[in-house]
Amino acid sequence: MGRYVPEKLSGVDQAAAKVEREIREFVRRDAGLSRPQRTEETEADAHGVQRVETLNALIQRVIAVSTEEIDRAILELQCVRDALRREGEQVNRDLAGYASFNQHLMIGMKIIAENLKQWKGAPVQRHKDECNW
């Protein structure tokens, strides 16, 4: 099963790829250095501390980008949730209106049906001048 690789990387993916490249480069440089002698230990320690600080700063930048991206996603999801909630409330109001309309329509239909029964059962009175036989 192949791994999905998006054609266009998001900001977080780009930042992660950059961090990965920089970490690999850092490790290659660090591994390429020979072990310093005793007289150069202080200088090597200072250089190592500087590398660690650079790596920490890099990691902090990635964390900041990731946190911003997560915050943006949360905000968008909250907006979608609020919109869905409003739409749901509107659908409930519409359904209540349709139910009320249907109830009134049923009452009206019963009244019409009762009136038709009464008219059907009533004798038809015709005037003499209406019949031309």
Secondary structure, DSSP 8 states (H G I E B T S, - for coil): ------SS--HHHHHHHHHHHHHHHHHHHHHHS----GGGHHHHHHHHHHHHHHHHHHHHHHHHHHHHHHHHHHHHHHHHHHHHHHHHHHHHHHHHHHHHHHHHHHHHHHHHHHHHHHHHHS-----GGG---
